[in-house]
Amino acid sequence: MTSFTLSLDSCKAMLSISGPPRLARSWSRRKISVRCVGAVGPSTSEPCIPPVALDRWWGGRRCACVGFVPRERGMEEYLEDRMQRGWRSLVRRSVLASDKGAGGEVSQSRSPLRAQSEEELLSYVKKEVDSGRLSLSIAHGLEELYYSYRNAVLQSGVPEADEVILSNMTVAFDRILLDIENPFTFPPHHKAIREPFDYYMFGQNYIRPLIDLRKSYVGNISLFSNMEQHLQQGHNIVLFSNHQTEADPAVIALLLERTHPRIAESTVFVAGDRVVTDPLCKPFSMGRNLLCVYSKKHMFDDPELVEMKKRANIRSLKELAFLLRTGSQILWIAPSGGRDRPNPQTGEWFPAPFDSSSLDNMRRLVEHSGVPGHLHPLALLCYEVMPPPLQVEKEIGERRKLSHHGVGLSVTPEINFNEVAAHFKSQEEAKEACSNAMYDAVSEQYNILRSAIEEHKGLDASDSMVFLSQPWKQ
């Protein structure tokens, strides 16, 4: 997920939009439930990811998807190039909807994947490569994901871990391969697909075994109850948050699903293009409510797609303005524009700085929607579960290293812009002050979560600003 920055002119233009947007098609076919597997258990060791056994897969013979290796290039360089071509090809086929209209249905052209063992599951991927239906790069990513997930779940100590791993990874492979065969195109406003296949529960069940609930905490749980009351009254809620992993939506939902299911299931996440174009990430994104945008960081990665991306962002702005005018919306946005990264010198993780323009433009849209709105600072600590690459990568297809770990979520009372602005003479100063106040509140909450989880202080890390609890125990 990522944030985006709206120009002031774009904000003003959104205020005059009156026509309803074109939304994704509804679903009427029979709902397919996803088997709920996984639990939480003790963390016993650091994850160990074995090397990808490509030699074992192809037994020393040349794979048809590799082809001829030029003499002037080494095998490693050549394979890397071929793998990146595979990712780029898929990304081009799965761009956001722009002039194409809203997203289409998910078609099922083959029987669901079933596997009775790890060997059978990985063998199926090999057969897909041999048949030419799957590139070497995606196969490499799938096997790497399998081993990483397997080690993380085994690390958790969950009962019947082997069954949990095989069941969840079989469903994940099935959904990933189905989308590669028939790519789903995300509309600007994507509604979570709950039937005929429940992508939301699929994501919940997949991430669930990675969360150590015994070492996880929620700060100020009562404020989420206040938010639900505001939503029932037709108000809008905007959560300005730091962003740590691709699993952030699932982490939030898992921590709130028992006490605040409406927030867990109805939150709309402002999502960058990478989580709706990366083939290993798309099926998980299909289970979330998303407002899809192209981030400034990757706007010019492919010159041929720049104009399409700009058109798609304009449509997303229209969708956002429409949602806010309808009311009863809860939105999550990361004003930093991307995931947090560790400090290069210390290795410590901390919320990335907020873009004051991004935050202020969202505030303006909320204020001009004609519906009461509430802006809350929200902090997330969950990077250990699925840490991003240390540096921002241009190419799609990042490596995913998963682990079982405690996570944290905290929110503090809303910040009122007018109260902050009253202390400043210029609007620009007020904008910066409001952004700083929001960021400082997130950072302070993050420190408390870090003290509870990483410094092992648990509930004793609570202070006058953040009261920590474990609501799933109640």
LOVEX-905021 format. One line per field, with one value per residue (C-alpha): residue in three letters; chain; x, y, z; residue number from 1. Coordinates in steps of 0.001 Angstrom, whole numbers, plus 500000, padded with zeros to 6 digits. Each point is the difference from the previous one (the first is absolute). Example, Ala and Ser with C-alpha at 12.3 -4.5 7.8 and 13.67 -1.06 7.14 Angstrom:
BEGIN
type = c(ALA,SER)
mol = c(A,A)
x = c(512300,501370)
y = c(495500,503440)
z = c(507800,499340)
seq = c(1,2)
***
This chain:
BEGIN
type = c(MET,THR,SER,PHE,THR,LEU,SER,LEU,ASP,SER,CYS,LYS,ALA,MET,LEU,SER,ILE,SER,GLY,PRO,PRO,ARG,LEU,ALA,ARG,SER,TRP,SER,ARG,ARG,LYS,ILE,SER,VAL,ARG,CYS,VAL,GLY,ALA,VAL,GLY,PRO,SER,THR,SER,GLU,PRO,CYS,ILE,PRO,PRO,VAL,ALA,LEU,ASP,ARG,TRP,TRP,GLY,GLY,ARG,ARG,CYS,ALA,CYS,VAL,GLY,PHE,VAL,PRO,ARG,GLU,ARG,GLY,MET,GLU,GLU,TYR,LEU,GLU,ASP,ARG,MET,GLN,ARG,GLY,TRP,ARG,SER,LEU,VAL,ARG,ARG,SER,VAL,LEU,ALA,SER,ASP,LYS,GLY,ALA,GLY,GLY,GLU,VAL,SER,GLN,SER,ARG,SER,PRO,LEU,ARG,ALA,GLN,SER,GLU,GLU,GLU,LEU,LEU,SER,TYR,VAL,LYS,LYS,GLU,VAL,ASP,SER,GLY,ARG,LEU,SER,LEU,SER,ILE,ALA,HIS,GLY,LEU,GLU,GLU,LEU,TYR,TYR,SER,TYR,ARG,ASN,ALA,VAL,LEU,GLN,SER,GLY,VAL,PRO,GLU,ALA,ASP,GLU,VAL,ILE,LEU,SER,ASN,MET,THR,VAL,ALA,PHE,ASP,ARG,ILE,LEU,LEU,ASP,ILE,GLU,ASN,PRO,PHE,THR,PHE,PRO,PRO,HIS,HIS,LYS,ALA,ILE,ARG,GLU,PRO,PHE,ASP,TYR,TYR,MET,PHE,GLY,GLN,ASN,TYR,ILE,ARG,PRO,LEU,ILE,ASP,LEU,ARG,LYS,SER,TYR,VAL,GLY,ASN,ILE,SER,LEU,PHE,SER,ASN,MET,GLU,GLN,HIS,LEU,GLN,GLN,GLY,HIS,ASN,ILE,VAL,LEU,PHE,SER,ASN,HIS,GLN,THR,GLU,ALA,ASP,PRO,ALA,VAL,ILE,ALA,LEU,LEU,LEU,GLU,ARG,THR,HIS,PRO,ARG,ILE,ALA,GLU,SER,THR,VAL,PHE,VAL,ALA,GLY,ASP,ARG,VAL,VAL,THR,ASP,PRO,LEU,CYS,LYS,PRO,PHE,SER,MET,GLY,ARG,ASN,LEU,LEU,CYS,VAL,TYR,SER,LYS,LYS,HIS,MET,PHE,ASP,ASP,PRO,GLU,LEU,VAL,GLU,MET,LYS,LYS,ARG,ALA,ASN,ILE,ARG,SER,LEU,LYS,GLU,LEU,ALA,PHE,LEU,LEU,ARG,THR,GLY,SER,GLN,ILE,LEU,TRP,ILE,ALA,PRO,SER,GLY,GLY,ARG,ASP,ARG,PRO,ASN,PRO,GLN,THR,GLY,GLU,TRP,PHE,PRO,ALA,PRO,PHE,ASP,SER,SER,SER,LEU,ASP,ASN,MET,ARG,ARG,LEU,VAL,GLU,HIS,SER,GLY,VAL,PRO,GLY,HIS,LEU,HIS,PRO,LEU,ALA,LEU,LEU,CYS,TYR,GLU,VAL,MET,PRO,PRO,PRO,LEU,GLN,VAL,GLU,LYS,GLU,ILE,GLY,GLU,ARG,ARG,LYS,LEU,SER,HIS,HIS,GLY,VAL,GLY,LEU,SER,VAL,THR,PRO,GLU,ILE,ASN,PHE,ASN,GLU,VAL,ALA,ALA,HIS,PHE,LYS,SER,GLN,GLU,GLU,ALA,LYS,GLU,ALA,CYS,SER,ASN,ALA,MET,TYR,ASP,ALA,VAL,SER,GLU,GLN,TYR,ASN,ILE,LEU,ARG,SER,ALA,ILE,GLU,GLU,HIS,LYS,GLY,LEU,ASP,ALA,SER,ASP,SER,MET,VAL,PHE,LEU,SER,GLN,PRO,TRP,LYS,GLN)
mol = c(A,A,A,A,A,A,A,A,A,A,A,A,A,A,A,A,A,A,A,A,A,A,A,A,A,A,A,A,A,A,A,A,A,A,A,A,A,A,A,A,A,A,A,A,A,A,A,A,A,A,A,A,A,A,A,A,A,A,A,A,A,A,A,A,A,A,A,A,A,A,A,A,A,A,A,A,A,A,A,A,A,A,A,A,A,A,A,A,A,A,A,A,A,A,A,A,A,A,A,A,A,A,A,A,A,A,A,A,A,A,A,A,A,A,A,A,A,A,A,A,A,A,A,A,A,A,A,A,A,A,A,A,A,A,A,A,A,A,A,A,A,A,A,A,A,A,A,A,A,A,A,A,A,A,A,A,A,A,A,A,A,A,A,A,A,A,A,A,A,A,A,A,A,A,A,A,A,A,A,A,A,A,A,A,A,A,A,A,A,A,A,A,A,A,A,A,A,A,A,A,A,A,A,A,A,A,A,A,A,A,A,A,A,A,A,A,A,A,A,A,A,A,A,A,A,A,A,A,A,A,A,A,A,A,A,A,A,A,A,A,A,A,A,A,A,A,A,A,A,A,A,A,A,A,A,A,A,A,A,A,A,A,A,A,A,A,A,A,A,A,A,A,A,A,A,A,A,A,A,A,A,A,A,A,A,A,A,A,A,A,A,A,A,A,A,A,A,A,A,A,A,A,A,A,A,A,A,A,A,A,A,A,A,A,A,A,A,A,A,A,A,A,A,A,A,A,A,A,A,A,A,A,A,A,A,A,A,A,A,A,A,A,A,A,A,A,A,A,A,A,A,A,A,A,A,A,A,A,A,A,A,A,A,A,A,A,A,A,A,A,A,A,A,A,A,A,A,A,A,A,A,A,A,A,A,A,A,A,A,A,A,A,A,A,A,A,A,A,A,A,A,A,A,A,A,A,A,A,A,A,A,A,A,A,A,A,A,A,A,A,A,A,A,A,A,A,A,A,A,A,A,A,A,A,A,A,A,A,A,A,A,A,A,A,A,A,A,A,A,A,A,A,A,A,A,A,A,A,A,A,A,A,A,A,A,A,A,A,A,A,A,A,A,A)
x = c(500000,501100,498778,499636,500156,497128,500599,497875,498431,499068,498407,497916,498929,498855,497672,497848,499636,496399,499588,500219,503115,500082,500559,501061,497379,498016,500135,497059,501443,500247,502436,502961,501247,503706,500957,501257,503355,502742,500381,502655,502719,503370,502863,502899,502682,500909,498688,502402,499258,501659,501425,497654,500528,499903,502499,497710,497027,501511,502504,502813,498100,499271,496574,498128,499371,503726,501169,503443,502574,502159,503710,500822,497690,500275,497227,499159,499647,497976,497565,499512,499072,497599,498369,499462,498463,497519,498926,499771,497844,497497,499960,499187,497056,498606,500073,497269,496783,500183,498182,499120,497186,499550,501431,498721,498920,502380,499525,500789,501207,501474,499379,501251,503504,500153,503181,500518,503638,502721,501592,496743,499419,503484,499844,496871,501896,502752,497445,498601,503498,500639,496721,500938,497083,502241,503267,503125,499963,496520,500799,503076,497909,497346,502472,501814,496669,499101,503181,499828,496387,500726,502867,497997,497041,502272,501678,496610,499449,496421,498313,499846,502401,500592,496275,499750,502969,498828,496391,500778,502789,497886,497232,502560,501636,496580,498917,503352,500108,496353,500715,503106,497830,497149,501366,497544,499926,499356,497546,500823,497760,500253,497564,501193,498961,498108,498282,499958,503495,500579,503295,499688,499945,502715,502312,498976,500646,503327,501440,498397,502725,502679,498594,501081,496949,501622,502494,497644,498182,497374,500242,496845,497500,497110,500694,499115,496603,499600,500887,497302,497465,501083,499681,496482,499191,501189,503327,503288,503157,503509,502909,503379,502474,503531,500355,502213,499100,497799,498122,498941,496285,499913,501845,497497,497045,501358,500502,496485,497926,498611,499133,499438,499140,498496,503296,501912,497956,498913,503184,501006,503771,501704,502164,502963,500288,502516,497559,497514,502522,502447,498656,500958,498159,496886,497785,500482,499145,496823,498665,500340,498077,502452,500256,502594,502569,503401,502564,502335,502959,499158,498105,502788,501355,498563,499704,497391,497607,500351,496900,497906,501126,499042,496542,499554,500936,497456,497291,501115,499705,496442,499229,501501,497906,496867,500714,500494,496728,498074,501236,500513,503443,503152,503184,503624,502792,503772,501118,503611,499304,501482,501154,502281,503646,502683,502580,503122,502318,498113,497762,497047,496556,498000,497046,501043,499402,496560,499403,498146,498377,498561,498557,498648,498342,498184,498892,498641,498020,498524,499049,498381,498042,497130,500195,501526,503482,502496,503753,501877,503726,500513,503232,500941,502890,500169,503104,501378,497096,500864,502796,500355,503286,502502,499867,497131,500089,498919,499315,496996,500785,501579,501106,497684,501444,497301,500194,497766,500000,497997,498397,498479,497269,499136,497837,499658,497222,499352,502048,497965,501621,498229,501254,503553,499687,498825,503593,501444,499615,500415,498173,503316,501310,496758,500249,503516,499056,497032,502151,502649,497389,498619,503455,501102,496900,500734,503644,499163,497571,502556,502539,497527,499209,503714,500526,497194,501056,503728,501018,497609,498265,496578,496996,502302,501136,496674,500151,497625,499605,499721,498230,501040,497753,499535,496279,499976,500463,496827)
y = c(500000,503501,503531,502629,503764,502009,503380,502857,500455,496328,500323,502976,498152,497042,502189,500713,496407,498849,496923,496604,498007,496767,497254,496385,497446,498321,496275,497651,496525,497504,500962,497697,499973,499763,497538,501810,498560,501271,501285,501671,498490,500702,501432,497574,501112,502289,498868,498104,500133,497262,500805,499563,496517,500801,497253,497469,501239,499658,497207,501541,500266,503286,501468,501244,503346,500670,499497,500738,501787,502451,499371,503550,499850,497860,497619,501996,503265,498361,498294,503236,501781,497247,500043,503760,499709,497528,502390,502968,498048,499174,503553,501385,497604,501001,503811,501886,500709,503354,500322,496322,500477,498326,496665,496767,496756,497296,497123,496419,498120,497012,497818,501326,498912,497153,498583,497248,500803,502600,498020,499861,503736,500989,497417,501685,503277,498205,498544,503477,501187,496978,500628,503622,501391,501352,501916,498959,503260,499440,496347,501137,502475,497402,497453,502653,501132,496424,499343,503367,499445,496423,501044,502849,497756,497287,502703,500896,496616,499904,496587,497919,502431,497766,499970,503771,500597,497678,501198,503728,499767,497827,502613,502784,498236,499273,503653,501309,497599,500721,503728,499440,498053,502551,503282,501995,503740,502180,502884,503347,499069,496281,498289,496880,496863,497787,497615,497574,499757,501920,501795,501895,496856,498506,502870,499840,496268,500280,502709,498704,497385,502702,502102,499190,501293,499326,502762,502299,503087,502592,503526,501882,497384,502169,502550,497402,499701,503782,499695,497384,502344,502807,497688,499074,503718,500422,501646,499345,498751,500401,498127,501617,497204,498842,497069,496996,496955,498678,498195,503201,499672,496412,500905,502774,497730,497089,502192,501465,497174,498789,503364,502286,497893,502934,501885,496810,499276,503407,502098,501364,500012,502484,497578,500499,498244,497390,498085,499780,499024,497651,496496,498626,502850,500490,497233,501420,503498,498679,499316,503619,503179,502139,503433,499274,502622,500190,501426,502816,497744,497684,502304,500080,496454,499169,503052,498258,499776,503538,501475,496974,500290,503677,499261,497203,502328,502582,497335,498922,503590,500114,496768,501377,503185,497922,497673,502897,501619,496781,499877,497078,499353,499013,500506,499094,501990,500139,503634,498816,498637,496567,497455,500793,499042,499413,502640,499098,500806,498491,497449,501224,500277,503165,501674,501708,503791,501152,502063,503043,500696,496500,500282,503516,499205,497052,502276,502511,497325,498828,503527,500839,496747,501460,497057,500169,498506,498858,499782,497567,499151,496232,498089,496551,497793,496776,500134,496707,498075,501000,502598,501950,500211,502265,502374,501057,497746,501030,496511,497914,496645,500701,497124,499239,498744,499201,499361,499400,503037,502231,503091,503221,502466,503240,503053,503305,502630,501973,503077,503086,502149,503193,499671,499562,502788,502513,500281,500980,502981,498340,497037,498447,500088,498469,497240,499077,500185,497679,497514,500128,499485,496968,498529,500645,498219,496994,499942,500184,497111,498040,500389,498615,497021,499392,500089,497481,497591,500348,500970,497381,502397,498851,501771,501853,502161,501873,503666,502948,500262,496341,497290,496607,496929,496593,500081,496483,498682,501650)
z = c(500000,499473,500222,497296,499740,498560,498433,501333,496576,499941,503441,498878,496878,502086,502034,496936,498824,500259,497851,501675,499110,498169,502519,499811,499013,502699,500658,500033,499677,502841,502736,500472,503567,500752,502652,503095,500985,502200,503510,502032,502119,501541,498006,500291,497566,497161,496592,497782,496275,497944,496582,497068,498613,496311,499212,501641,498008,496577,500663,498006,496731,498303,500697,496941,501676,500426,496454,498550,502154,498004,500371,500943,503030,503116,500976,503146,498100,497270,502385,501930,496773,498985,503414,499932,496528,501421,502751,497603,497571,502713,501325,496562,499773,503397,500017,501809,498152,498248,496682,500202,502488,503355,500988,498570,501561,501092,497581,500997,496909,501808,503014,503354,500893,502512,501501,502550,500749,499665,497180,498059,500390,498821,497239,498667,499678,498108,497587,499375,499065,497764,498187,499326,502038,502755,499774,501851,501954,501438,500739,501896,501987,500811,501324,502009,501461,500886,501961,501740,501060,501055,502260,501528,500871,501382,502069,501510,501608,498695,500421,496813,498337,496981,499209,500447,497688,497241,500129,499973,497426,497689,500030,499508,497042,498499,500158,498758,497036,499171,499836,497862,497574,500064,501456,502077,499295,503022,499608,501665,502931,500609,502331,501776,498125,502464,497580,498306,501554,503229,499388,503295,502130,497827,500972,503649,500256,498200,502276,503221,500809,499642,502864,503547,501862,503363,499190,498070,501279,499089,501327,501079,498854,501251,497257,497374,501699,499671,496315,499447,501597,497680,496988,501081,500122,496391,500831,498184,501698,498581,501581,499279,500575,499525,497601,500677,497903,497229,502776,501818,499071,501257,503200,500764,499247,502049,503065,499724,498508,503340,501586,496995,496940,498099,500037,499240,496888,498692,500151,496595,499489,497699,498016,497717,496663,501132,502200,497134,497312,501746,499214,503417,501724,497856,501444,503497,498755,498378,503500,501163,499320,498057,498484,497338,499035,498367,502410,499021,500780,497116,497642,497410,500333,496566,497676,497860,502954,501405,498346,500885,503627,500117,498608,502529,502879,498852,500057,503461,501237,498715,501797,503210,499831,499373,502930,502400,498906,500603,503609,502406,498512,501845,497992,500708,498377,500474,499460,499793,496514,500690,502549,502925,499636,502652,500819,497930,502923,502943,498296,502082,498425,500417,498230,496766,499859,498869,496866,501308,496614,499791,503482,499498,496687,501533,502828,497484,498200,503287,501036,496654,499772,502004,502420,503506,500014,502604,499424,502248,500316,499847,500648,498752,501057,497982,497798,501327,498472,496431,499809,496750,498074,501741,497021,497749,496919,496524,498689,501007,501614,503384,502227,502901,503277,502515,503734,503021,502269,502282,498428,501252,499068,501772,499403,501853,500043,496847,499164,499153,497323,501028,503572,498743,497404,502615,501237,496597,497716,496604,498509,498958,503554,501239,497394,501100,503666,499504,498090,502720,502704,498186,499437,503585,501305,497781,501076,503701,499673,498005,502801,502517,497749,499528,503751,500508,497237,499426,503522,501424,502393,498841,501503,502396,497064,500203,500941,500322,496209,499008,501964,498666,500071,498404,499148,498521,503562,501267)
seq = c(1,2,3,4,5,6,7,8,9,10,11,12,13,14,15,16,17,18,19,20,21,22,23,24,25,26,27,28,29,30,31,32,33,34,35,36,37,38,39,40,41,42,43,44,45,46,47,48,49,50,51,52,53,54,55,56,57,58,59,60,61,62,63,64,65,66,67,68,69,70,71,72,73,74,75,76,77,78,79,80,81,82,83,84,85,86,87,88,89,90,91,92,93,94,95,96,97,98,99,100,101,102,103,104,105,106,107,108,109,110,111,112,113,114,115,116,117,118,119,120,121,122,123,124,125,126,127,128,129,130,131,132,133,134,135,136,137,138,139,140,141,142,143,144,145,146,147,148,149,150,151,152,153,154,155,156,157,158,159,160,161,162,163,164,165,166,167,168,169,170,171,172,173,174,175,176,177,178,179,180,181,182,183,184,185,186,187,188,189,190,191,192,193,194,195,196,197,198,199,200,201,202,203,204,205,206,207,208,209,210,211,212,213,214,215,216,217,218,219,220,221,222,223,224,225,226,227,228,229,230,231,232,233,234,235,236,237,238,239,240,241,242,243,244,245,246,247,248,249,250,251,252,253,254,255,256,257,258,259,260,261,262,263,264,265,266,267,268,269,270,271,272,273,274,275,276,277,278,279,280,281,282,283,284,285,286,287,288,289,290,291,292,293,294,295,296,297,298,299,300,301,302,303,304,305,306,307,308,309,310,311,312,313,314,315,316,317,318,319,320,321,322,323,324,325,326,327,328,329,330,331,332,333,334,335,336,337,338,339,340,341,342,343,344,345,346,347,348,349,350,351,352,353,354,355,356,357,358,359,360,361,362,363,364,365,366,367,368,369,370,371,372,373,374,375,376,377,378,379,380,381,382,383,384,385,386,387,388,389,390,391,392,393,394,395,396,397,398,399,400,401,402,403,404,405,406,407,408,409,410,411,412,413,414,415,416,417,418,419,420,421,422,423,424,425,426,427,428,429,430,431,432,433,434,435,436,437,438,439,440,441,442,443,444,445,446,447,448,449,450,451,452,453,454,455,456,457,458,459,460,461,462,463,464,465,466,467,468,469,470,471,472,473,474)
***
